[in-house]
Amino acid sequence: MADTAKSPYTVYRARWTVLAVYSLITLVLQLQWLTFAPIAREAQAVYGVGPFDIDLLSLIFMLVFVVVGLPASWLIDKRGIRVGVGLGAVLTGAFGLLKGVGAASYATVVVAQVGLAVAQPLVINAVTKVAAQWFPIGERATAVGIATLAQFLGIIVAMVVTPELVDRGGAVPDLGPMLVVYGVISAGAAVLVLLLLRERPPTAPGPEKEEEHLVTWRGMRRIFAQRDMRLIIALFFIGLGVFNAVSTCIDQLCGPKGLDADETGLVGGVMLIAGVVGAAILPALSDKRRKRRPFLVLAMALATPAIAALTLADAFLPLVVASAVLGVFLLGAGAPVGFQYAAEVSYPVAESLSQGVILLAGQVSGILFIVGVNVLGVTPMMWLFVGLMAVALAIAVALRESPRILVAGRDDAG
């Protein structure tokens, strides 16, 4: 059914169903990515491995993204979101079940993580393309925000629920029941995607022409020729890399401060819960105000002292407060508004290519930062993150407003 309120173009209520199933598979992938982060010490005991071997289970997602990220964007643009995201959903269901069935074997879990890591870019690289094909420009940051919110919910489950599902009745914890539950959830989400995800509505939601720059050198050259795209890539290199490192190494950060596994999970979980709150409010406010840049500046301005507080604080409550501030602004505003900003300033480059490039930047930096934590130690790297976030603030200030959202604002005023 069509919904034509406040728009000369036809928009369809089915866009919310498409966004819902897309968000669900996104949630599941984030759950699978960080399953072991809040229970790292217990996982070491189960598998008889060291700290880095457990961090590797999350790091695999970033390593694989470096190889698969741009080919995934190519597939999404060449064959569409139904094929690209559908393939990602199939891999998520299959390897999620394998991870549960083979929970007792570290080698099997590694194989499953590789398969899930291949699925990730096939899904998350499509977020701005899903928004562009189904939503008018005045709703796109909201749509991206909802999908980003789903990522946060997935990580919240990983951080908060995972420690509660670990069976600690024996001499060594049993991770099998928890991983089986997550595998069944993954398979169910994959089935819903295959049944309900549609490629595009019968008519476009706006005046844009179909993008003609696929994942080609021409599209890449156009991205890197644009000043604001270079800046937003640098911004994501810092911001997303810092988030990837902090969320992956949360146990290494909180353990020396005297927090147990449940408290560690709560510190990580609060960050994501706050990110949900931010993603529910700030991208929609960006759409309403027809502004992107001020929200990116605000995000970096408040995320920087939050990282400093996480570094300095030793008690549980200050760590929770700092984590909440970081979640609301770095995750709730910086990520979804930044994704949409990149799609707008790089137009007519395909959305999945701009998405893939900025995510690739964050995966590369995440790898470097996680290795740094394990080589140099968590405290020196946290201070480095504080300095880098100050640089990210300067980059956000240097951005220019998205010309496409300015045009939409003038059209509204007219």
DODREN-625252 format. One record per residue: x, y, z of N, C-alpha, C in turn. Coordinates in steps of 0.1 Angstrom, whole numbers, plus 5000, padded with zeros to 4 digits. Layout:
XYZXYZXYZ ...
//
This chain:
500849885000500050005000500950125000 500450224992501250354991500950445002 501950535006501750635016502350765009 501450855005501850974997501851105006 501651095019501651215027502951285026 502751425024503851515024504951485014 504651425003505651394993504951374979 505451444969504951424955505251284949 506151214956506451084951505850974959 505650854954504950754961505950674970 505550664982506350584991505350474997 505950365000505150245003505350205018 504250165024504350115038505249985039 505349915028506149795028507649825031 508049955030509449995033509749965047 508749965056509049935070509249785072 508549705065508849555065510149525060 510549585049511849565043512949605053 512749725059513749775069513749685081 512649625085512549545097513349415096 513149345084513949215082515349245080 515749355073517049395071517749425085 517049495093517549525106517749395115 516849305113516949175121518249105118 518549085105519749005101521049085105 520949225105522049305110522249285124 521149275132521249255147521949115149 521549015142522148885145523548875142 524048945131525448945128526249015138 525749115144526549185155526549095167 525549025170525548935181526548825179 526648775167527648665164529048725164 529248845160530548905160531248915174 530448965184531048995197530548895208 530148775204529748675213530648655225 531948655222532948615232533548735239 533248855235533948975241533748985256 532448965261532248985275532648865284 532948745277533248625285534648575281 535548665277536848635272537648545281 537648575294538348495304537848355305 536448335305535848205305536148125292 536048195281536348135268537748075268 538748155273540048105274540147975281 539447965293539447845300538847725293 537747755285537047645278537947595267 538547675259539347635248540847615250 541347655262542747635266543647725257 543247845255543947935246544248065254 545048155248545348285254544448395250 544648515256543748625254543648665239 544748665232544648715218543848615209 543948485213543148385205541648415206 541248465218539748495219539448625212 540348725213540148845206540148825191 540848725187540948685172539548645167 538748595175537348555171536548675167 536748785173536148905169536948975158 538248975159539149035149538948975135 538548845134538348785121537348865113 536348925119535348995112536049115104 536949175111537649295105538549255094 539349145097540249095087539549045074 538448975076537748935064537149045056 536649155064536049265057537049335048 538349335052539349405043539349335030 539149205029539249135017537849135010 536749115017535449095011534649225010 535049325017534149445017533749505004 534749534996534449594982533849494973 534249374972533549274964532049264968 531849264981530449264986529649384980 530249504981529549614975529249604960 530249544953530049514939528849424937 528749314944527649224943526349284946 526249374956525049434960524549524949 525549604942525149694932524849624919 525549514916525449444904524149354904 523849294915522749194916521649244925 521849354932520749404940520749354955 519949424963519949394977519349254980 518449214972517849084975518848964974 519748974963520748874962521848894972 522349014973523449044982523149014996 522049075001521649055015521148915018 520448865007519948725008521148625010 522148645002523348555004523948565018 524048695022524548715036523748645046 522448655044521548585054521748435054 521848375042522048225041523348195049 524448265046525648235053525548255068 524848355072524548385087523848265093 522848215087522048105092522947975093 523647945082524347825081525547825091 526347925091527547925100527147955114 526048025117525548045130525247905136 524547815129524247685133525547605135 526447615126527747545127528447585140 528447705143529047755156528447695168 527147675168526447615179526747465180 526647395169526947255169528347215172 529247305167530747275170531247355181 530447395191530847485202532047435210 532247305211533247255219534647265213 534747295200535947295192536347435189 537547485193537947615189538147625174 538647525168538947525153537547545146 536547475150535247485144534647625146 534847675158534347815160535047915151 536347895149537047985140536547975126 536247855121535747835108534347905107 533547885117532247955117532348105117 533248155125533448305125533848355111 534748275104535048325091533848325081 533048225082531848225074530848345077 530748365090529848475095530548615091 531848615091532548745087532348775072 532248665064531948685050530548745048 529648695056528248745055528148895059 528948935068528749075074528749185063 529749195054529649305045528549295035 528149175032527049155023525749215028 525649225042524549285048524749425051 525749465059525849595064526249695053 526949655042527249745031525949795024 524849735026523649765019522749865026 523149915038522149985046521750115038 522650195033522250315026521550295013 521850175007521150144994519750104997 519450025008518149995012517350125015 517950225022517350345025517050425012 517950425003517750504990516750444981 516650314981515650254972514250254978 514050264991512750254997512250375004 513150475007512750585016513050715008 512250815010512550955005513651015013 514351115007515551165013515351215027 514151265030513851325043513651215054 513651085050513550975060514750885060 515750925052516850825050517750815062 518150925069518950915081518150845092 516850855092516050785101516150635099 515950595086516050455082517450395085 518450475082519850425085520050415100 519450515108519450515122518850385128 517650345122517050225127517850105125 518450095113519349985110520549985119 521050095122522250105131521850075145 520650115149520050075162520049925163 519649855152519649715153521049655155 522049715149523449675152523749685167 523349795173523549815187522849715196 521549685192520849585199521549445199 522049415187522849285186523949285196 524749395196525849395205525449405220 524349465223523749465236523549325241 522849245232522649105236523949035238 524949055230526248995231526849025245 526749155248527449205260526649165273 525349175273524549165285523949025287 523448965276522748835277523748715277 524848725269525748615268526248565281 526748655290527248605303526148535311 524948565309523848505317523548365311 523848335298523548215292524648105293 525748145299526848055300526547965312 526747835310526447735320527747715328 527647765341528847755350528747645360 527947545357527647435367528847345369 529747335359530847235360532147305364 533147225363534547275366534947385356 534547355344534847445332533447495327 533347625324532047675318531647605305 530347585303529847525291529247635282 529847655270529347765261528347705251 528247575251527447505240525947555240 525247555251523847595250523647735245 524447825249524347965245524647975230 525647905225525947915211524847845202 524247745207523147675200521947765199 521647835210520547935210520748045199 521948095199522348195189522248145175 522648015173522647955160521147945155 520247905163518847885160518248025156 518648125164518148265161518648305148 519948275144520548315132519748255120 519448125121518748055111517348105109 516648135120515348195119515348335112 516348415115516348545109516648535094 517548435090517848415076516548375068 515748295074514448255067513548375065 513448455075512548575074513148675063 514448685062514948775051514648715038 514848585036514548525023513048535019 512148535029510748545026510248685024 510848785031510148915032511049025025 512249005023513049115017512749135003 512449254998512149284984513149384979 513349374966514449454960514149604960 512949644955512649784954511149804952 510549914955509149934954508749954939 507449954935507149964921507550104915 507550204923507950344918508950394928 509850484923510950534932510350634942 511050644954510550734965510950874963 511750904953512251044951512751064936 513251184934513651214920514951164915 515751104924517051064920517050964909 518050974900518350874890519050764896 518950644889519650524894521150554893 521950514903523350544903523950464891 524950524885525650454874527050424877 527550474888528950444892528950324901 529150204896529250084904530650074910 531049964915532249944922533349944911 533650054905534650064895535750164899 536850164891537850264894537250404893 536350424883535750554882535050604894 534250514900533550544913534550564924 535550484925536550504935537250644934 537650674921538250804919537350914923 536050904920535151014923535051024939 535050914946535050924960536250994966 537450954962538651014967538951154962 538251194951538451324946537751434954 536751384962535851474969536451504983 536651634986537251674999536551615011 535151635011534351595022534351435024 534451365013534551225014535851175020 536951245016538251205022538151235037 537551345041537451375055536551275063 535351235057534551145064535151005065 535950965055536650845056537650845068 538350965069539350975080538550975093 537351035094536551035106536150895110 535750815100535350675103536550595107 537750625100538950545104539250565119 539050675124539250695138538050645147 536850705144535750675153535350525153 535150465141534750325140535850235145 537150275142538250195147538350195162 538150305168538150315183536950235189 535750245183534650165188534950015187 535449975175535749825173536749775183 537749855186538849815196538249815210 537549915214536949925228535949805230 535049785220534049685222534649545222 535749525213536349385213537149365225 537849465230538749445242538149495255 536849495256536149545268536649475280 536849345279537249265291538649305295 539549335285540849375289540849515295 539949595291539849735297539249725311 538249645314537549645327538149545337 538749445332539349345341540349405351 541349475346542349535355541749635365 540549685362539949785371539149715382 539149585382538449505392537049465389 536549485377535249445374535149295370 534049235374533849095371533149085357 532848955352532348945339530949005337 530148995348528849065346528949215346 529749275354529949415354530549465341 531549385335532149415322531049415312 530149315312529149305302528149425303 527949475315527049585317527649715312 529049735314529649855309529549855293 529849745287529649735273528249745268 527349685276525949685272525349825273 525649905284525150035285525550125274 526850105269527250185257526250165245 525950035243525050005232523550045235 523150035247521750075251521650225248 522750305253522750445250522750475235 523550385228523550405213522150385207 521350295213520050275208519250405210 519350455222518650585225519050695215 520350705213520850805204520350785190 520450655185520050625172518550645169 517750635180516350655179515950795178 516750885183516451025184517251115174 518551105174519451195167519351195152 519351075145519151075131517851135126 516751105134515451155130515451305132 516151355142516351505144517151565133 518151495128518951535116518051545104 517151445102516251455091515351575092 514751595104513751705106514451835105 515651855109516351985108517052005095 517051895087517751905074519151945076 519851885085521251915088521951785091 523251775087524051655090525251705098 525951805094527251845099527151875114 526251955119526251985134526151855142 525451755138525351635146526651555146 527351565135528651495135529651575144 529651705144530451785153530151755168 528851755171528351725184528851585189 528751485180529151345183530551345187 531451405179532951395182533251475195 532551595196532851675208532551615221 531551525222531251465234531851325236 532151255224532751125225534251135230 534851245227536351255231536451255246 535751335254535951325269535351195274 534451135267533951005272535050895271 535850895260536950805259537950835270 538250965273539150995284538650945297 537350955300536750915312536850765314 536650685303536850545303538250505307 539250585302540650555305540950585319 540450695325540850735339540050665350 538750635347537850585358538250445362 538150415375538450285380537150215386 536150295390534950245396533950215386 533050125390531950075381531050185376 530550275385529550375381530150475372 531350535374531850635364532150565350 532550445350532750375338531450355330 530350325337529050315331528550455325 528750555333528350695328529150725315 530450705316531350735304530850655292 530550525294530150435284528850485278 527950535286526650585281526750705272 527650805276527850925268528450885255 529450795255530050745243529050685234 528150605239527150535231526150635225 525650725232524650825227525250895215 526450945216526951035206527850975196 528750885199529650825189528750725181 527950645188527250545181525850595176 525150665185523750715181523750825171 524750905171524751015161525850995150 527050975155528150965145528050865135 527650745138527550635129526450655118 525150655122524050665112524050795104 524350905111524351035104525551035095 526650985099527850975091527650895079 527050775080526750695069525950765058 524850835063523950905053524651025047 525451095055526251205050527151155038 527851045040528750995030527950955017 526750895019525950865007525550985000 525251095007524751215000525951294994 527051305000528151384994528851314983 528751184982529351104972528451074960 527151114961526251094950526751154937 526651084925525850954923526650824924 527750824931528350694934527350604941 527350484938526450384945526650394960 525450384967525550394981526350284988 526250164982526950054988528450074987 528950144976530350174975530850274985 530150384987530550474997530450415011 529450335014529350265026530450165028 530750085018531849995018533250055021 533450175015534750235017534950285031 533950355037534050405050534050295060 533350185058533450075067534750005066 535349995054536649935052537650015060 537550145060538550225068538450195083 537250175088537050145102537450005106 537349915096537849775099539349775099 540049845090541449845090542049905103 541450015107541950085119541549995131 540449925131540049835142541049725144 541549675133542549565133543849625140 544249735135545549805140545349835155 544249885159544049925172543949805182 543349695177543249575186544549515187 545349505177546749455178547549545187 547349675186548049765195547649745210 546449715213546049685227546749565232 546849455223547449335227549049345228 549649435220551049445220551549555230 550849675230551349785238550649785251 549449725253548749735265547549825263 546449805272545249875270545350015274 546050045285546150185289546850285279 548050245274548650335264547750355252 547050245247546250265236545050345238 544450335251543350425254543750575253 544950605258545350745257545550785243 546050695235546150725220544750745214 543750675219542450695214541950835217 542250875229541851015233542351115224 543651105220544251195211543651185197 543451065193542851045179541351105179 540651095190539251145190539251295189 540351355195540451505194540651545179 541451465172541651485158540351465150 539551365154538251345148537351465149 537451525161536651645163537051755153 538351775152538851875142538351845128 538351715124537851675111536451705109 535651675120534151705119533851855117 534651935124534452085123534752125108 535752065102536152095088535152055078 534251965081533251915071532352035066 531952025054530852115049529552045049 528452115050527152055050526851985037 526051875039525651795027524851885018 525251895005524451984996523051924993 522951794993521651734990520651755001 521051755013520151785024519851925025 520752015021520452155020519352185009 519452114998518452134987517152084992 517051965000515851915005515252015015 516052085023515552185032514952305025 515652345014515052465006513752424999 513652294995512452254989511252254999 511652205011510552205022510152345025 511152445025510752585028509952645017 510252605005509452654993508052594993 
//
